[in-house]
Amino acid sequence: MEFSPEDIIEFCRTRANIIRQKYIEDMENKLTYFDRRMREKGFNVCWISDETELTETVFDLLPKTPYNRVCFDLPDVPEELRSAKSIRPVHYADVESGKSSAAFLFVQADFAIVETGTLVLLNKNSKNCLNSIPNLFILLDISKLLNKASDLETILYLRTQAQEQQYLPHDVKLINRPFSLIEPNFADPSQGVSHTPVQITIFLYDNGVTDIMQNSTLRESLYCIDCDKCKTVCPMYEYTKEHTPINIVRDNFLHHATNTEHVIKNAMLCGNCDQVCPVQIPISDLILKEIALARQAHPGKTKVANAFDKRKKLNSMNGKFNRFFFNKAMFGKNKMLYNYFKQQQDPFYNILWTQENSENDK
């Protein structure tokens, strides 16, 4: 029996969902084991709750000198670190070329494997700097661990397919144990190079994960593997460039508490994200659950919430006349979203719209 490429991808998506569920549902025990294993190997491990504690801990670990040369390879560098007078940022390209040196490299791990105690770094800009900088800080989101080494291939395949349309990342670094700094042996050139242990500190970063874990309704949002596929098909993100679908669920729960309007103004429930999520997170369902939780806390409906209810009725009516006035009232000032809604007939909209929509329609 032959399987089509679509069948294989769908099988991988189902397997990835199971992989993520197994870790998330037993996260506390797995993290405790991972922590113990990494300390036994000689890594320094720090548990960090939020960005404030992260910056405070980093400052405590840095030498008390006028400035410290730090190379950042993070998606978002905390503002306090970026603007600190005691830190002199060094670009990774200058370190690679030998133009400059750095005492610390701060990088984010994409995943870690509990079974083997392995850190996984994918496609890092600083990939050639790991053994040329004496101190390494590694930030690891506590939701981004996998139970077994055999789980990694499936996750990497799906993430890379979503991001780059290829089988595996072009660069994968696996850190199983502390390694050495390689530099010329100036004291005795005949010995070639000297090997000095790199001091590696792992920051196990909570950043709201524990709070989401306490809410069984929204826990599935932690299955995310940061492929960013959902934002590439989201018409609202295409317009605002602010909130990806999965972050609408997580950020609203953590930062906006029970703000119904924040969810409604940044989500269209088109269902595109559900269709493309490589780990089968039902994002639009989670957004609806987020709205329900908010309304439990604040029963009084807002104007925007009422409009949202009307839209659900329109989806079941397929009435062009009613749709016209609803679209005009809600999205008349936003031509892109107005045209989007104007074309739709079903509750869940055409995923190809964002690909076919021309610049002139925006």
C-alpha positions in Angstrom: 0.0 0.0 0.0 1.4 3.4 -1.1 1.0 6.5 0.9 0.8 10.0 -0.6 3.0 12.8 0.7 -0.1 14.3 2.2 -0.8 11.1 4.1 2.7 11.1 5.5 2.5 14.7 6.6 -0.8 14.0 8.3 0.6 11.0 10.1 3.6 13.1 11.3 1.2 15.8 12.5 -0.8 13.3 14.5 2.4 11.8 15.9 3.8 15.3 16.8 0.5 16.1 18.6 1.0 13.0 20.7 4.6 13.8 21.4 3.9 17.2 22.6 0.9 16.0 24.7 3.0 13.4 26.5 5.6 16.0 27.6 3.2 18.8 28.5 0.9 16.5 30.6 3.9 15.3 32.7 6.0 18.5 32.5 6.8 18.8 36.2 8.3 15.4 36.5 10.2 15.6 33.2 11.7 19.0 34.1 12.9 17.8 37.5 14.6 14.9 35.9 16.1 17.1 33.2 17.4 19.6 35.8 19.1 16.8 37.8 20.6 15.2 34.7 22.1 18.5 33.4 23.6 19.4 36.8 25.2 15.9 37.0 26.8 16.6 33.6 28.4 19.8 34.9 26.0 22.5 33.5 24.9 25.4 35.6 21.1 25.5 35.8 18.9 28.5 36.9 15.2 28.5 37.1 13.7 31.8 35.8 10.1 32.9 36.2 9.9 36.0 34.0 11.9 38.6 32.1 12.6 40.7 35.2 14.2 37.8 37.0 16.1 36.8 33.8 17.8 40.2 33.6 18.5 40.3 37.3 20.1 36.9 37.2 22.2 37.7 34.2 23.5 40.9 35.9 24.4 38.8 39.0 26.4 36.4 36.8 28.2 39.0 34.9 31.5 40.3 36.3 31.3 43.7 38.0 33.3 45.5 35.4 32.6 48.8 33.5 31.4 46.8 30.5 31.1 43.2 29.5 31.3 42.1 25.9 28.2 40.1 25.2 27.1 38.5 21.9 23.3 38.1 21.7 21.6 35.6 19.5 18.1 35.9 20.8 14.7 36.6 19.0 14.1 39.4 21.5 16.8 40.8 23.7 15.3 42.2 27.0 15.4 46.0 27.0 17.2 46.2 30.3 20.0 44.1 28.9 20.1 45.9 25.6 20.4 49.3 27.2 22.6 48.4 30.2 25.8 50.5 30.5 27.6 47.5 31.9 27.0 45.5 28.7 28.7 46.1 25.3 26.9 44.2 22.6 29.2 42.4 20.1 27.9 41.2 16.8 28.4 37.5 16.1 29.8 38.3 12.6 32.6 40.3 14.2 33.4 37.4 16.6 33.5 34.9 13.7 35.8 37.1 11.6 38.1 37.8 14.5 37.4 41.5 14.2 36.2 41.5 17.9 35.9 39.2 20.9 33.2 38.5 23.4 33.3 37.1 26.9 29.6 35.9 26.8 27.3 34.4 24.2 23.6 34.5 25.0 21.6 32.1 22.8 18.2 30.5 22.8 17.7 26.7 22.5 14.9 25.6 20.3 14.3 22.3 22.1 15.8 19.9 24.6 15.6 16.2 25.1 14.8 14.9 28.5 15.9 11.3 28.0 19.5 12.2 26.9 19.9 15.6 28.5 20.5 17.3 25.1 20.1 20.9 24.1 19.0 21.5 20.5 20.0 24.7 18.6 18.6 25.2 15.1 19.9 27.6 12.4 21.6 29.9 14.9 23.4 33.0 13.6 26.2 32.4 16.1 26.6 28.7 15.2 30.4 29.1 14.7 30.9 31.0 17.9 30.0 28.3 20.4 33.5 27.2 21.1 35.2 30.5 20.7 33.5 32.4 23.6 34.4 31.3 27.2 30.9 31.8 28.7 27.6 30.5 27.2 24.1 31.5 28.4 21.4 29.3 27.0 17.7 30.3 27.3 15.3 27.3 27.2 11.5 27.7 27.4 10.3 25.0 29.8 7.5 24.0 27.4 10.0 23.2 24.6 11.3 19.8 25.8 10.7 16.4 24.2 10.7 13.2 26.1 12.8 11.0 23.8 15.5 11.5 21.3 13.4 9.6 18.8 10.8 12.4 19.0 13.2 15.0 17.6 13.2 13.9 13.9 9.4 14.3 13.6 9.3 17.7 15.2 12.3 19.0 13.2 10.7 17.7 10.0 7.4 19.4 10.6 8.9 22.6 11.8 11.3 22.9 8.8 8.6 22.0 6.4 6.5 24.8 7.8 9.3 27.3 7.7 11.5 26.4 4.8 9.7 23.7 2.8 12.6 21.3 3.2 13.2 18.1 5.1 15.6 19.2 7.9 17.2 22.5 9.2 20.4 23.5 7.4 22.2 23.6 10.8 21.6 21.6 13.9 23.7 21.8 17.1 23.3 19.2 19.8 24.9 20.0 23.1 25.1 16.9 25.3 27.8 17.9 27.7 30.1 20.9 28.5 32.7 21.5 25.9 36.0 23.4 25.6 37.1 26.8 24.4 39.5 26.3 21.5 42.2 29.0 21.2 45.9 29.2 20.3 48.3 28.1 23.0 50.4 31.3 23.3 52.4 29.9 26.2 53.6 26.9 24.3 52.9 27.2 20.5 54.3 23.7 19.9 51.2 22.3 21.7 48.9 23.8 19.0 45.7 24.9 20.8 44.7 25.0 24.4 41.4 23.7 25.7 39.6 25.6 28.4 36.2 24.5 29.6 33.3 26.8 28.4 31.1 27.8 31.4 27.6 26.9 30.3 24.5 28.2 32.2 21.1 27.0 31.3 18.1 29.3 32.1 14.9 27.2 32.4 12.5 29.9 31.5 8.9 29.8 32.7 7.6 33.1 31.2 3.9 32.2 32.0 4.0 28.5 31.1 3.2 27.4 34.6 0.1 29.7 34.7 -1.2 28.3 31.4 -0.5 24.8 32.7 -3.0 25.4 35.5 -5.7 26.0 33.0 -6.6 22.7 31.4 -8.8 24.5 28.8 -5.9 26.4 27.2 -3.0 23.9 27.9 -3.0 22.7 24.3 -1.5 26.1 23.3 1.8 24.8 24.9 2.1 22.2 22.2 3.4 25.0 19.9 6.8 24.3 18.3 7.4 27.9 17.1 7.2 27.2 13.4 5.3 30.5 12.8 3.1 28.8 10.2 -0.1 30.2 11.7 1.0 33.8 11.2 1.7 33.3 7.5 -1.9 32.4 6.8 -3.6 34.8 9.3 -5.3 37.8 7.5 -5.3 39.8 10.8 -1.6 39.4 11.3 -1.1 40.3 7.7 -2.7 43.6 8.4 -1.5 44.4 12.0 1.8 42.6 12.2 1.2 42.4 15.9 -0.3 39.2 17.2 0.1 35.7 15.8 -2.9 33.4 16.3 -1.2 31.2 19.0 0.0 34.3 20.8 -3.5 35.7 21.0 -4.3 32.7 23.2 -1.2 32.8 25.4 -0.6 36.6 25.6 -4.2 37.5 26.4 -4.4 34.9 29.2 -1.1 36.1 30.7 -1.1 39.8 30.1 -4.6 41.0 29.2 -6.2 38.7 31.8 -9.9 38.6 30.8 -9.9 41.2 28.1 -12.5 40.0 25.6 -12.1 42.9 23.2 -8.4 42.2 22.9 -9.1 38.8 21.5 -12.0 39.8 19.3 -10.1 42.7 17.7 -7.1 40.5 16.9 -8.8 37.3 15.7 -11.2 36.6 12.8 -11.8 32.9 13.6 -11.2 32.1 9.9 -9.7 28.7 10.8 -6.7 29.1 8.6 -4.3 28.5 11.5 -6.1 25.2 12.5 -5.5 23.9 9.0 -1.8 24.5 8.9 -0.7 23.9 12.4 1.9 21.1 12.2 1.0 19.8 15.7 -2.7 20.0 15.3 -3.4 22.7 17.9 -7.1 23.8 17.5 -6.2 27.4 17.7 -9.6 28.9 16.8 -11.3 26.7 19.4 -8.8 27.9 22.0 -9.6 31.5 21.0 -13.3 30.8 21.5 -12.6 29.2 24.9 -10.5 32.3 25.8 -13.5 34.5 24.9 -15.8 32.3 27.0 -13.5 32.5 30.0 -13.4 36.3 29.6 -17.2 36.5 29.5 -17.5 34.4 32.6 -15.4 37.0 34.5 -17.2 39.9 32.8 -20.8 38.9 31.9 -21.7 42.2 30.4 -21.2 42.2 26.6 -19.3 45.0 24.9 -20.2 46.5 21.5 -17.5 44.5 19.8 -18.6 41.2 21.5 -22.2 41.8 20.2 -20.9 42.3 16.7 -19.0 39.0 17.1 -22.2 37.2 17.9 -23.9 38.7 14.9 -21.1 37.5 12.7 -21.6 33.9 13.9 -25.3 34.3 12.9 -24.2 35.6 9.5 -22.0 32.6 9.0 -25.0 30.3 9.3 -27.3 32.4 7.2 -25.3 33.0 4.1 -27.3 36.1 3.5 -25.5 38.4 1.1 -27.7 41.4 2.0 -27.0 41.1 5.7 -23.4 40.3 5.2 -22.9 43.5 3.1 -24.2 45.8 5.9 -22.3 43.9 8.6 -19.0 44.1 6.6 -19.5 47.7 5.8 -20.1 48.6 9.4 -17.3 46.6 10.9 -14.6 46.7 8.3 -15.5 49.5 5.9 -12.4 51.5 6.9 -10.1 48.6 6.4 -10.2 47.7 2.7 -8.1 44.6 3.1 -10.3 43.0 5.8 -13.5 44.3 4.1 -12.6 42.6 0.8 -11.7 39.4 2.7 -15.0 39.1 4.4 -16.9 40.2 1.3 -15.6 37.1 -0.5 -16.5 34.6 2.2 -19.5 32.3 2.3 -18.6 29.7 4.9 -17.8 29.8 8.6 -14.2 28.8 8.0 -12.6 30.7 5.2 -10.4 29.9 2.2 -6.8 29.4 3.3 -5.6 30.5 -0.1 -6.9 34.1 0.2 -3.8 35.6 1.7 -1.7 34.0 -1.0 -3.9 35.3 -3.8 -4.7 38.7 -2.4 -2.7 41.3 -4.4 -1.0 44.4 -3.0 -3.7 46.6 -4.6 -6.4 45.0 -2.3 -4.6 46.0 0.9 
